[in-house]
Amino acid sequence: MQHWFSDIAPFQRDPLGFFLKRGHETEAPISRLRIGVTPVWMINDPSLVRDVLKASEEKIDKGRFIHKLRTIVGPSSLTISGEEHARRRAALHGTFARTGALQFVPNMAAAIRGLTSALVREESFDAHKATSVLMLRTICVVMFGRNVLSAGDEQALLRGIHMVEDDLADEMFRLLPRTPWAQRETERKRDEARFIFDEIVDRVKERCTPDSAIGALSALGLDAEAMRDEIITMLLAGHHTTGSAAAWVMYYLAIRPELADAIAQEAAAITNADGEIDTARLSRAGLSLSFVKEVLRLYPSAHWFSRDAKCDMELGGEKISKGDALLIVPWLYHRSARHWQNPEAFDPERSFSGKAFLPFGAGPRACLGMGVALLELQLLALELAASFVTVHVGNGPVGLPSPSVTLMPPEIRLSLRMREPAEVLAAAE
């Protein structure tokens, strides 16, 4: 029997399976989910998504699910709209676009080499734990500039992030209020995390380079509180989402050794005499970039996100009322046989130009960090394949990720060994 809450139980039990089942069992471009009193509509046809994301903010804007995160990230670029959102986005665009981020390639590559040189001494390691730390380091390069943060600063930032990141999913999906004592503990952790971020920014802001994200925001004249909110947003988004995808990059390098060898050859072709990746030749590394895109197709970190209707409208043949929520579900689009041949198979030779490839959203409010994220993941694939053989320590394939605010990988046990000189020479030929 259908009622306002009839979809809550199957959604909570298996969100990813729920999205696939509901999307595959209907030909309707949009269908209603019954997970509350307020109507929630799932967009099944990805050709509608760009219209939704390109619509004016007076018609469709960030939804209630995003606004819930203000208790964690404040009124930052993630949660605000209008002129101030556009002003901050424009300031950060030059730094986070791929062309702007290329200046940080040597530092990103150094961070990757530093971590992998430590991992190769481990008998085995969990991929996601390793990549979460790595992606924090690389995003900090873009945020603060080269060699600005000390090792102690990085550790403090990681501690602060851990204090608040578990709140993200809990805050977004919470239906009932916390108990008073649980709320006090949550607020205590948030206050401590904010103190950590404030201390670090006060200490390093004079050393941040103008071409860094913090330098760009400082030029806008943001006050200390607004600056802290933006830092929390960028750290959470930058290391959490990309760190999850990076774990799958390492996994597929391990289980597809022939692909890893081909990416090693590609790395050799764009490496200069000093052993560094030549950024001028990085555009020729098409295989590693396609490899990363295929990882993001199968495991989009933003597996779903929402917008709210700000006025009555028609969409996909349905009448949408002001206040209705619209769910956009890349997990569904990326795994649909309607849009991909053998959608469950890993195939980096696919074309990714269709409307059903949406790992970063679309339109003028697509993920600002798209260029940096693709660059980080591509560098990881190139550096790792060039110097190491990645080995999966386990029996059979790993399971599916766990849905939270992002897709959390299962435990993926890996080990690294150095490529033998003959293997390196073979890759260079």
C-alpha positions in Angstrom: 0.0 0.0 0.0 1.3 3.4 -1.0 1.5 6.2 1.6 3.7 9.2 2.4 6.4 7.0 4.0 6.2 3.7 2.0 9.6 4.1 0.4 11.6 4.9 3.6 12.2 1.3 4.7 13.6 0.1 1.3 15.6 3.3 0.9 17.2 3.1 4.3 17.9 -0.7 3.9 19.7 -0.4 0.5 19.8 3.1 -1.0 21.9 2.2 -4.0 19.8 -0.8 -4.8 16.7 1.2 -4.3 17.8 3.9 -6.8 18.6 1.3 -9.4 15.4 -0.7 -8.9 13.1 2.3 -9.0 14.9 3.8 -12.0 15.1 0.6 -14.1 11.5 -0.5 -13.5 9.9 2.6 -15.0 10.0 4.3 -18.4 8.8 7.6 -16.8 11.4 10.4 -17.0 10.6 11.4 -13.4 8.9 9.5 -10.6 7.8 10.3 -7.1 9.5 8.8 -4.1 7.4 8.4 -0.9 9.9 9.3 1.8 8.0 12.1 3.5 5.1 14.5 3.5 6.8 16.8 1.1 7.0 15.3 -2.4 10.4 14.1 -3.5 10.9 13.4 -7.2 13.6 11.2 -8.7 14.8 12.3 -12.1 15.2 9.0 -14.1 16.1 10.6 -17.5 19.5 12.3 -17.4 18.6 14.4 -20.4 16.4 16.4 -17.9 19.3 17.0 -15.5 21.1 19.8 -17.3 17.8 21.7 -17.7 17.4 21.5 -13.9 21.0 22.5 -13.1 21.0 25.3 -15.6 17.7 26.8 -14.4 17.8 30.1 -12.7 17.9 30.2 -8.9 14.5 31.8 -8.9 13.1 28.6 -10.4 15.3 25.8 -9.0 17.8 26.2 -6.2 19.8 24.2 -3.7 17.5 22.1 -1.6 16.7 21.5 2.0 19.2 18.6 2.1 22.0 20.9 1.3 20.8 23.6 3.7 20.9 21.2 6.6 24.7 21.2 6.2 24.9 24.9 7.3 25.2 23.6 10.9 28.6 22.1 9.8 30.0 24.3 7.0 28.1 27.5 7.7 27.0 29.8 4.9 29.7 28.7 2.6 29.8 28.3 -1.2 28.2 24.9 -0.7 25.1 26.2 1.0 24.6 29.8 -0.3 23.2 31.1 -3.6 22.8 34.4 -5.3 25.4 37.1 -5.9 27.6 36.2 -3.0 27.9 32.6 -4.2 28.7 33.8 -7.7 31.3 36.2 -6.4 33.1 33.5 -4.4 32.9 31.0 -7.2 34.4 33.4 -9.7 37.3 34.2 -7.3 38.1 30.5 -6.9 37.6 29.4 -10.5 41.1 30.3 -11.6 42.7 28.2 -8.9 40.4 25.2 -9.2 40.2 25.0 -13.0 42.5 22.4 -14.5 44.7 25.1 -16.2 45.1 26.9 -12.9 45.8 23.8 -10.9 48.6 22.6 -13.3 51.0 24.9 -11.5 50.7 22.7 -8.5 51.5 19.4 -10.3 55.1 19.1 -9.0 53.9 19.5 -5.4 51.0 17.1 -5.9 53.3 14.6 -7.4 55.7 15.0 -4.5 52.9 14.3 -2.0 52.0 11.2 -3.9 55.6 10.0 -4.0 56.0 10.7 -0.3 53.0 8.6 0.7 53.7 5.7 -1.7 57.3 5.5 -0.5 55.9 4.9 3.0 53.2 2.5 1.8 55.7 0.3 -0.1 57.3 -0.6 3.3 53.9 -1.8 4.7 53.0 -5.5 4.4 49.5 -4.3 3.3 47.3 -1.2 3.8 43.7 -0.1 3.4 43.4 1.9 0.2 40.8 4.4 1.5 42.7 5.2 4.7 45.8 5.9 2.7 44.1 8.0 -0.1 42.2 10.1 2.4 45.4 11.3 3.9 47.0 11.8 0.5 44.1 13.8 -1.0 44.1 16.0 2.1 47.7 16.8 1.4 47.1 17.5 -2.3 44.1 19.7 -1.7 46.0 21.6 0.9 48.6 22.5 -1.8 45.8 24.1 -3.9 44.2 25.7 -0.9 47.2 27.2 0.9 50.0 27.2 -1.7 53.3 25.4 -2.0 55.1 24.4 1.2 52.9 26.6 3.4 51.6 24.0 5.9 53.9 22.1 8.2 53.4 18.4 9.0 51.9 19.5 12.3 49.4 21.7 10.5 48.4 18.8 8.3 47.8 16.6 11.2 45.7 19.2 13.0 43.6 19.7 9.9 43.1 16.0 9.5 42.0 15.8 13.2 39.5 18.7 12.7 38.1 17.1 9.6 37.6 13.8 11.3 35.6 15.6 14.1 33.0 16.9 11.7 32.9 14.6 8.6 30.8 11.9 10.4 28.2 14.6 11.0 27.7 15.2 7.3 25.5 12.1 6.6 23.9 12.1 10.0 22.8 15.7 9.6 21.6 15.3 6.0 19.5 12.2 6.7 18.4 12.8 10.3 14.6 12.6 10.7 14.4 12.9 14.5 16.3 15.4 16.8 19.3 14.2 18.8 19.0 13.7 22.5 20.3 16.7 24.5 23.5 15.0 25.6 24.2 13.8 22.0 23.6 17.3 20.7 26.0 18.7 23.3 28.7 16.3 22.3 28.2 17.1 18.6 28.4 20.8 19.3 31.6 20.3 21.4 33.3 18.5 18.5 32.2 21.2 16.0 33.5 24.0 18.2 36.9 22.2 18.7 37.2 21.7 14.9 36.4 25.3 14.2 39.0 26.4 16.7 41.6 24.2 14.9 40.8 25.7 11.6 40.8 29.3 12.9 44.2 28.7 14.6 45.8 27.3 11.4 44.4 30.0 9.1 45.6 32.8 11.5 49.1 31.2 11.6 49.6 30.6 7.8 47.4 33.2 6.0 50.3 35.6 5.6 52.3 32.8 3.8 49.5 31.8 1.5 50.3 32.6 -2.1 48.0 34.9 -4.1 47.4 32.0 -6.6 46.1 29.7 -3.9 42.5 29.3 -2.9 43.0 31.1 0.4 44.8 33.9 -1.4 41.8 34.3 -3.8 39.3 34.4 -1.0 41.4 36.8 1.0 41.3 39.2 -1.9 37.5 39.2 -1.6 37.8 40.6 1.9 36.0 37.7 3.7 36.0 37.9 7.4 37.6 35.2 9.6 34.3 33.3 10.1 33.5 33.2 6.4 37.0 32.2 5.6 36.8 29.3 8.1 33.5 28.1 6.6 35.0 28.0 3.1 38.1 26.1 4.4 35.9 23.5 6.1 33.8 23.1 2.9 36.9 22.8 0.6 38.6 20.3 3.0 35.6 18.1 3.4 34.7 18.2 -0.3 38.3 18.0 -1.5 39.6 15.1 0.5 36.5 13.2 1.2 35.1 12.8 -2.3 38.4 12.5 -4.1 39.9 10.2 -1.5 37.0 7.8 -2.0 37.6 7.7 -5.8 41.3 7.4 -5.4 40.9 4.2 -3.5 39.2 2.7 -6.5 42.0 4.0 -8.8 44.4 2.0 -6.7 42.2 -1.1 -6.7 41.8 -1.2 -10.5 45.5 -0.7 -11.0 45.9 -3.8 -8.9 43.4 -6.1 -10.6 44.1 -4.9 -14.1 47.9 -5.2 -14.4 47.9 -4.9 -18.2 46.1 -1.6 -17.8 48.6 -0.5 -15.2 51.5 -1.4 -17.6 49.9 0.7 -20.3 49.5 3.7 -18.0 53.1 3.2 -16.9 54.1 3.5 -20.6 52.0 6.6 -20.9 53.8 8.1 -17.8 57.2 7.4 -19.3 56.2 9.2 -22.5 55.3 12.4 -20.7 58.2 12.4 -18.1 61.1 14.8 -18.6 64.8 14.2 -18.0 64.5 15.1 -14.3 61.9 12.3 -13.8 59.0 14.7 -13.4 55.8 14.7 -15.3 55.9 17.4 -17.9 52.7 19.4 -17.5 52.9 20.6 -21.1 52.6 17.0 -22.3 50.0 15.9 -19.7 47.2 16.6 -22.3 48.6 13.7 -24.3 48.0 11.2 -21.4 44.5 10.2 -22.6 44.5 6.7 -21.3 45.1 7.7 -17.7 42.4 10.4 -17.9 39.9 7.9 -19.4 40.8 5.4 -16.7 40.0 8.0 -14.0 36.7 8.9 -15.7 35.6 5.2 -15.8 36.3 5.0 -12.1 34.1 8.0 -11.5 31.4 6.5 -13.7 31.2 3.3 -11.7 31.8 5.1 -8.3 30.6 8.7 -8.5 31.4 10.3 -5.1 28.3 12.5 -5.4 26.1 9.5 -6.1 23.0 11.6 -5.6 22.2 15.3 -4.9 19.1 17.4 -4.7 17.5 20.7 -5.8 14.3 22.3 -4.7 11.6 23.8 -6.9 11.1 27.5 -6.0 7.9 27.8 -8.0 5.3 25.6 -9.6 6.4 24.1 -12.9 6.2 21.1 -15.2 9.1 18.7 -15.6 9.1 15.4 -17.4 5.4 15.4 -17.8 4.7 15.8 -14.1 3.4 18.9 -12.3 6.0 20.0 -9.7 4.9 22.2 -6.9 6.9 24.9 -5.1 8.9 23.3 -2.4 9.1 19.8 -4.0 12.6 18.2 -3.9 14.2 16.9 -7.1 16.8 14.1 -6.7 19.6 13.8 -9.3 21.1 10.3 -9.2 24.4 9.8 -11.1 24.6 6.3 -9.5 21.5 5.4 -11.6 22.5 7.1 -14.8 26.0 5.7 -14.8 24.8 2.1 -14.4 21.9 2.1 -16.8 21.9 -0.1 -19.9 19.8 2.6 -21.5 22.9 4.8 -21.7 25.9 2.4 -21.5 26.9 -0.8 -23.1 27.7 -3.4 -20.4 27.3 -0.7 -17.7 28.6 -2.9 -14.8 31.9 -3.6 -16.7 35.0 -1.6 -16.2 36.0 -0.2 -19.6 38.2 2.9 -19.8 37.9 3.0 -23.6 34.3 4.2 -23.4 33.2 7.5 -24.7 32.2 9.9 -21.8 30.6 12.6 -23.8 26.9 11.6 -23.3 24.3 13.2 -21.1 24.5 10.3 -18.7 28.0 11.0 -17.4 27.5 13.4 -14.4 30.1 12.7 -11.7 30.5 16.5 -11.1 27.0 17.7 -11.9 26.6 20.0 -14.9 25.9 23.6 -15.9 27.1 26.9 -14.3 27.0 25.4 -10.8 28.9 22.1 -11.6 31.4 21.1 -8.9 34.0 23.8 -8.7 36.7 21.3 -7.9 36.2 19.2 -11.0 39.4 20.2 -12.6 41.5 19.7 -9.5 39.9 16.3 -8.7 40.5 14.9 -12.2 44.1 16.1 -12.1 44.7 14.6 -8.6 43.4 11.2 -9.7 45.2 11.2 -13.0 48.5 12.1 -11.3 47.9 9.3 -8.8 47.4 6.8 -11.6 50.5 7.9 -13.5 52.8 8.1 -10.6 51.7 4.9 -9.0 51.8 2.9 -12.3 55.2 4.4 -13.3 57.0 3.3 -10.1 55.1 0.5 -8.5 53.1 -2.7 -9.1 49.9 -2.6 -7.0 48.8 -5.9 -5.6 45.3 -6.7 -4.3 45.6 -8.6 -1.0 42.3 -10.5 -0.9 40.2 -13.2 -2.3 38.0 -12.3 -5.2 36.5 -8.8 -6.0 35.6 -6.4 -3.2 32.1 -5.5 -2.4 30.1 -2.4 -3.3 30.6 1.0 -1.6 28.5 2.2 1.3 26.3 5.2 0.6 26.9 8.2 2.9 27.1 11.8 1.8 29.7 10.3 -0.6 30.3 6.7 -1.6 32.5 5.1 1.0 34.7 2.2 -0.4 34.8 -1.1 1.5 38.0 -2.2 2.9 40.4 -2.7 0.0 43.7 -4.4 1.2 46.6 -3.6 -1.1 50.3 -3.8 -1.2 53.0 -2.1 -3.3 56.2 -3.4 -4.7 58.7 -1.4 -6.7 58.8 -2.0 -10.4 61.9 -3.9 -11.4 64.4 -2.0 -13.6 63.4 -4.2 -16.6 59.8 -3.4 -16.0 60.5 0.4 -16.0 62.6 0.1 -19.1 59.9 -1.9 -20.9 57.4 0.8 -19.9 59.6 3.5 -21.4 60.1 1.8 -24.7 
